[in-house]
Amino acid sequence: MPYYKHHLFFCTNTRDDGEACCQDYDSLEARNYMKRRAKDLDLYGKGKSRINTAGCMNRCSEGPVIAVYPDAVWYTWVDHEDLDEILESHLKKGKPVKRLMLQEQ
């Protein structure tokens, strides 16, 4: 069994050149929110999930971006309700949220 069932990486990259970046969507605040909610729902910790920040994942035009491993699922989101849906459906029930998934490129 892996140490974490799911490992989520939130891109929190900031670009100084004015090009699009995930932090334009306040991704660090979203990461902090999702981490708090995962703890509240007992979905966080050894054998469960881990939520981390990440640098640029080269999908800036599709941002904001979350990668979920080992499932290799990539998400975008609009608001806290979307993040709650990822927690409830994907992390708790094992069902990825198709409407929020980024397409493979």
N, C-alpha and C positions, 0 to 999 in steps of 0.2 A: 504494500500500500504506500502511495507517495505521502510525503510529509504534509502536503496540502492537496485537497481534492481539486480546488481551483485556485489559480493565481491570476489576479487581475492587474493589468498595467494600464494606468491612466497617462496618456501623453499630457505633459504639462509644459511643453516647450514654448518658449517665447522667442520670437524673431525680432531682431533689432532693425532689419531692413524694410519693415513695413509689409512683408508678404504674410499671407494667412498662416496662422498657427493655432494650435488647440487652446492656448491660454487666452486667446481672444474671446473664448466662450467661458472663461473663468473655470477652467478644468480642475485647478487645484481645489477650489471650493467644492466642486462636485465630488472629487475624490474624498475629501474630508467628510462630506455628507454621507457618501456611500459606506465609508469605513465605520462611521458612527452607527448607521442603520444596521450594518452587518453584525456589529457587536450587540446591538439591542435585540436582534433576531436570533442570536446565538449561532450565527453562520460564520463566525470569525475565529481563527486560531488553528492550532495543530489538528490535522485530520479534516479540516473544514476549508476555509478560504483565507487568502492573504490579499490585501489590496495595497498596491504600491504606486509611486509615481514613476514615470519613465521620461526619458528625453524624446526627441523627435523620432517618430516611427515612419516617417516619409509618406504619410497619407494626409498631409496638411489640408488639401483641398476638400477632404471628406470629413474634416474635424467637426467637433471634437471626437477623439478616438479612445476606445478601451479595447485591449486585447485580453482574451480569457484563455488561459492555458491550463491543462493540456488539450483543451477542446479545439484550439486554433480558431476560435470565433472572434470576430471583430465587430464592435458595436459603435454606433454614434448615438447621441441622445439630444433632447431638447430641454428637458426639465427634470425635477426631482421625481415626478411620477414615472418617467421612463426608467430612471435608476432603480426605483422601487420595484418596477416590473421585472427588471433584470435580476434583482435579488430574489424575488419571490419565484419567478418562473425558472430561471436558469440555475441559480445557486441552490435554491431549496428543493425544487422539483425535478431538476435535470433537463428542463425543456427550454432550449434557446428561444429567444424572442425574435422571430423571423423579421418582423416589421422594422426592427432597429439594427439588423445585421447589415454590415457593409458587404458589397459584392466583391468577390475575388477579382483581382486584376492581373 
